[in-house]
Amino acid sequence: QFCNRGKIMLFLKRFCLLLCVSVLFISCKKVDKTMQPPVQIHPDIVKFDYVYNLMSDRFKSDVVIPQDEILDFVKMVNDVIASDSDDLLLLIDKKHIISAEYVPADLIPVKSCSSYVVNRNDLSLRKIAFDNLAVLGDAAKQDGIRLDISSTYRSYKYQERLYARNVAQMGQAAADRESAKPGSSQHQLGIAVDFGSVTDEYADTLGGKWLSNNAAKYGWSLSFPNGYEDVTGFRYECWHYRFIGVKACELQQKYFNNIQQFMIEFIDAWKNA
């Protein structure tokens, strides 16, 4: 009996010792966890969250970037910004205007040629848009389409007269849907082109359909798409394209629901964040 009692006591001592060691080990693990540094969030993700939250509710409902694609998205945005040496992505709209003195330094006259036909003899574009209009026209020509050009660069003074005439003819509210106030027109940048009849019917023409399907391949983006007047400030204009470059068009299509205004607003906020 004495022997058995001794064995039991020895067992209990070892069990208590093992229990104490286990409790101490678990406690140490808990302490180690609390002492670990916090998880580091990539700075580009922090910046993305900040800029994304600045955007409108319509933007957030249409532009959803998957969490696992944020870094790829940011890289693409930064690449587009870095390649924009010609300042093609300047934000200009009813809230962001440019001065009356703004005149592009590299305007080139636009005349009818083998690539396209021009409806007026006083048109001009910045060189980069001029060169890429020829590329666009040549591509259309290969598909049996002859693009016709109706409007290109407009000075502040020209836009002032045009806007005043539209207000006189249709009233302020209607004019504001159709025509930009001076200083807020993409045409003053010298990189926007109006094609064809400048009417809704142009969308159903061969030229209008070809542009809708192919313009982005050559860096030309539709500025005022259908159903986005609350975003762009202007009603649908199937004829108005702005040259922004191929990379920007790819970014616009991949991540911005193919809405130019969304992309340029985001890029402007990103650069200023």
C-alpha positions as CSV (number, residue, x, y, z in Angstrom):
1,Q,0.0,0.0,0.0
2,F,2.8,2.4,0.9
3,C,4.5,1.7,-2.4
4,N,1.3,2.3,-4.3
5,R,0.7,5.6,-2.4
6,G,4.2,6.7,-3.3
7,K,3.7,6.0,-6.9
8,I,0.4,7.9,-6.9
9,M,2.1,10.9,-5.2
10,L,4.9,10.9,-7.7
11,F,2.4,10.7,-10.6
12,L,0.4,13.7,-9.2
13,K,3.6,15.7,-8.8
14,R,4.7,15.1,-12.4
15,F,1.1,15.8,-13.6
16,C,1.1,19.1,-11.8
17,L,4.5,20.0,-13.1
18,L,3.4,19.2,-16.7
19,L,0.2,21.2,-16.2
20,C,2.2,24.3,-15.0
21,V,4.6,24.0,-17.9
22,S,1.7,23.8,-20.3
23,V,0.0,26.9,-18.8
24,L,3.2,28.8,-18.9
25,F,3.8,27.9,-22.6
26,I,0.3,28.9,-23.6
27,S,0.7,32.2,-21.7
28,C,4.0,32.9,-23.5
29,K,2.5,32.3,-26.9
30,K,-0.3,34.8,-26.1
31,V,2.3,37.4,-25.0
32,D,4.3,36.7,-28.2
33,K,1.2,37.4,-30.3
34,T,0.5,40.7,-28.6
35,M,4.1,41.7,-29.1
36,Q,4.0,41.1,-32.9
37,P,4.0,44.3,-35.1
38,P,0.7,45.2,-36.8
39,V,0.1,44.0,-40.4
40,Q,1.5,46.5,-42.8
41,I,-0.9,47.7,-45.6
42,H,0.7,48.5,-48.9
43,P,0.8,52.4,-49.3
44,D,-0.7,52.1,-52.8
45,I,-3.8,50.4,-51.3
46,V,-4.0,53.1,-48.7
47,K,-3.9,55.8,-51.4
48,F,-6.4,53.9,-53.5
49,D,-8.9,53.7,-50.7
50,Y,-8.5,57.4,-50.0
51,V,-8.9,58.5,-53.7
52,Y,-11.7,56.0,-54.4
53,N,-13.7,57.4,-51.4
54,L,-13.5,60.9,-53.0
55,M,-15.4,59.7,-56.0
56,S,-19.1,60.1,-56.6
57,D,-21.7,57.6,-55.7
58,R,-22.4,56.9,-59.4
59,F,-18.7,56.3,-59.9
60,K,-18.6,53.8,-57.0
61,S,-21.7,52.0,-58.3
62,D,-20.1,51.6,-61.8
63,V,-16.5,51.2,-61.0
64,V,-15.7,48.3,-58.7
65,I,-12.0,47.2,-58.4
66,P,-11.6,43.7,-56.9
67,Q,-9.5,43.7,-53.8
68,D,-7.0,41.3,-55.3
69,E,-6.6,43.6,-58.4
70,I,-5.9,46.9,-56.7
71,L,-2.1,46.8,-57.0
72,D,-2.4,45.8,-60.7
73,F,-4.9,48.6,-61.2
74,V,-2.6,51.2,-59.5
75,K,0.3,50.1,-61.6
76,M,-1.7,50.5,-64.8
77,V,-2.9,54.0,-63.6
78,N,0.7,55.0,-62.8
79,D,1.9,53.7,-66.2
80,V,-0.7,55.7,-68.0
81,I,0.2,58.9,-66.1
82,A,3.9,58.4,-66.7
83,S,3.3,58.0,-70.4
84,D,1.1,61.1,-70.7
85,S,3.9,63.4,-71.7
86,D,1.5,65.4,-73.9
87,D,-1.0,66.2,-71.1
88,L,-3.8,64.4,-72.9
89,L,-5.7,63.6,-69.7
90,L,-6.3,67.1,-68.4
91,L,-9.6,67.3,-66.5
92,I,-11.9,69.8,-68.2
93,D,-15.6,70.0,-67.6
94,K,-18.3,72.2,-66.1
95,K,-16.4,72.3,-62.8
96,H,-12.9,72.4,-64.1
97,I,-12.2,75.2,-66.7
98,I,-9.2,76.6,-68.5
99,S,-8.4,80.2,-69.1
100,A,-9.2,82.3,-72.1
101,E,-5.5,82.6,-72.8
102,Y,-5.0,78.8,-73.2
103,V,-4.0,78.1,-76.8
104,P,-2.1,74.9,-77.7
105,A,1.3,75.8,-79.1
106,D,1.5,73.0,-81.7
107,L,-1.7,73.5,-83.7
108,I,-1.7,72.1,-87.3
109,P,-4.3,72.9,-90.0
110,V,-6.6,69.9,-90.8
111,K,-7.3,69.6,-94.5
112,S,-9.0,66.9,-96.5
113,C,-6.6,64.2,-97.5
114,S,-6.5,60.5,-98.4
115,S,-7.3,59.5,-94.8
116,Y,-10.5,61.6,-94.3
117,V,-12.5,64.5,-95.6
118,V,-12.9,67.8,-93.9
119,N,-16.2,69.8,-93.9
120,R,-14.6,73.2,-93.2
121,N,-11.4,74.9,-94.1
122,D,-10.6,76.5,-90.8
123,L,-9.9,73.4,-88.7
124,S,-6.8,72.5,-86.7
125,L,-5.5,70.1,-84.1
126,R,-2.6,69.6,-81.8
127,K,0.2,67.7,-83.6
128,I,-0.3,64.5,-81.6
129,A,-4.1,64.4,-82.3
130,F,-3.4,65.4,-86.0
131,D,-1.0,62.5,-86.5
132,N,-3.3,60.0,-84.8
133,L,-6.3,61.3,-86.7
134,A,-4.5,60.2,-89.8
135,V,-3.9,56.8,-88.3
136,L,-7.6,56.5,-87.4
137,G,-8.6,57.6,-90.9
138,D,-6.3,55.1,-92.6
139,A,-7.7,52.3,-90.5
140,A,-11.2,53.3,-91.4
141,K,-10.3,53.6,-95.0
142,Q,-9.0,50.0,-95.1
143,D,-12.4,48.9,-93.9
144,G,-14.1,50.9,-96.7
145,I,-15.1,53.9,-94.5
146,R,-14.2,57.5,-95.3
147,L,-14.4,59.6,-92.1
148,D,-15.6,63.1,-92.3
149,I,-14.4,65.8,-89.9
150,S,-16.8,68.6,-88.8
151,S,-15.1,70.3,-85.9
152,T,-11.8,70.3,-84.1
153,Y,-9.9,73.0,-82.1
154,R,-12.0,75.9,-80.9
155,S,-10.6,79.0,-79.2
156,Y,-12.2,80.4,-76.1
157,K,-13.6,83.3,-78.1
158,Y,-15.1,80.9,-80.7
159,Q,-16.7,78.8,-77.9
160,E,-18.0,82.0,-76.3
161,R,-19.9,83.0,-79.5
162,L,-21.1,79.4,-80.1
163,Y,-22.5,79.1,-76.6
164,A,-24.2,82.5,-76.7
165,R,-25.8,81.6,-80.0
166,N,-27.1,78.3,-78.6
167,V,-28.5,80.0,-75.5
168,A,-30.3,82.5,-77.8
169,Q,-31.8,79.8,-80.0
170,M,-32.8,77.1,-77.4
171,G,-32.6,78.7,-74.0
172,Q,-30.1,78.4,-71.1
173,A,-31.2,74.9,-69.9
174,A,-31.2,73.2,-73.3
175,A,-28.0,75.0,-74.3
176,D,-26.2,73.7,-71.2
177,R,-27.0,70.1,-72.3
178,E,-25.7,70.7,-75.8
179,S,-22.9,73.2,-75.6
180,A,-20.0,73.9,-73.2
181,K,-19.5,77.3,-71.7
182,P,-16.3,78.9,-72.8
183,G,-13.3,77.5,-70.9
184,S,-15.0,74.1,-70.3
185,S,-14.9,72.7,-73.8
186,Q,-12.6,69.8,-74.7
187,H,-12.3,71.4,-78.1
188,Q,-10.2,74.1,-76.6
189,L,-7.6,71.5,-75.8
190,G,-7.0,70.8,-79.5
191,I,-7.4,67.0,-79.1
192,A,-11.2,66.6,-79.7
193,V,-12.9,65.9,-83.0
194,D,-16.6,66.0,-84.0
195,F,-17.3,63.6,-86.8
196,G,-20.0,63.5,-89.4
197,S,-23.3,65.2,-89.1
198,V,-23.0,66.1,-85.4
199,T,-26.5,64.7,-84.9
200,D,-27.9,61.6,-83.1
201,E,-28.4,60.0,-86.5
202,Y,-24.6,59.7,-87.0
203,A,-24.6,56.8,-84.6
204,D,-26.4,54.7,-87.2
205,T,-24.2,55.6,-90.1
206,L,-21.3,53.4,-91.3
207,G,-18.8,56.0,-90.0
208,G,-20.5,56.2,-86.6
209,K,-20.7,52.5,-86.2
210,W,-17.1,52.0,-87.2
211,L,-15.9,54.6,-84.7
212,S,-17.9,53.1,-81.9
213,N,-16.4,49.7,-82.6
214,N,-12.8,50.7,-83.4
215,A,-11.8,54.2,-82.3
216,A,-10.4,53.0,-78.9
217,K,-7.9,50.7,-80.7
218,Y,-6.2,53.9,-82.0
219,G,-6.4,56.0,-78.8
220,W,-9.7,57.8,-79.5
221,S,-12.3,57.8,-76.7
222,L,-16.0,58.8,-76.8
223,S,-16.4,61.7,-74.4
224,F,-20.1,61.8,-73.8
225,P,-21.7,58.3,-73.8
226,N,-25.4,57.5,-73.7
227,G,-26.9,57.4,-70.2
228,Y,-24.2,59.4,-68.4
229,E,-25.3,63.0,-68.7
230,D,-25.3,63.2,-64.8
231,V,-21.6,62.3,-64.9
232,T,-20.3,64.2,-67.9
233,G,-22.7,67.2,-67.8
234,F,-23.7,66.7,-71.4
235,R,-26.2,64.6,-73.3
236,Y,-25.1,61.8,-75.5
237,E,-22.8,62.9,-78.3
238,C,-22.1,59.9,-80.7
239,W,-19.9,62.1,-82.8
240,H,-17.5,63.6,-80.2
241,Y,-14.2,61.8,-79.6
242,R,-11.1,62.9,-77.7
243,F,-7.6,61.6,-78.3
244,I,-6.2,60.2,-75.1
245,G,-3.8,57.5,-76.3
246,V,-4.1,53.7,-76.6
247,K,-2.9,53.0,-73.1
248,A,-5.5,55.3,-71.6
249,C,-8.2,53.7,-73.7
250,E,-7.2,50.2,-72.5
251,L,-7.3,51.4,-68.9
252,Q,-10.7,53.1,-69.4
253,Q,-12.1,49.9,-70.9
254,K,-10.7,47.5,-68.4
255,Y,-11.4,49.3,-65.1
256,F,-13.6,52.4,-65.6
257,N,-16.7,50.8,-67.3
258,N,-15.4,52.5,-70.5
259,I,-16.4,55.9,-69.3
260,Q,-13.8,58.6,-70.0
261,Q,-15.0,61.0,-67.4
262,F,-14.7,58.4,-64.6
263,M,-11.1,57.7,-65.6
264,I,-9.9,61.3,-66.0
265,E,-11.6,62.3,-62.7
266,F,-9.8,59.5,-60.9
267,I,-6.5,60.2,-62.5
268,D,-6.8,63.9,-61.6
269,A,-7.6,63.0,-58.0
270,W,-4.8,60.4,-57.9
271,K,-2.2,62.9,-59.1
272,N,-3.3,65.4,-56.5
273,A,-3.6,63.0,-53.6
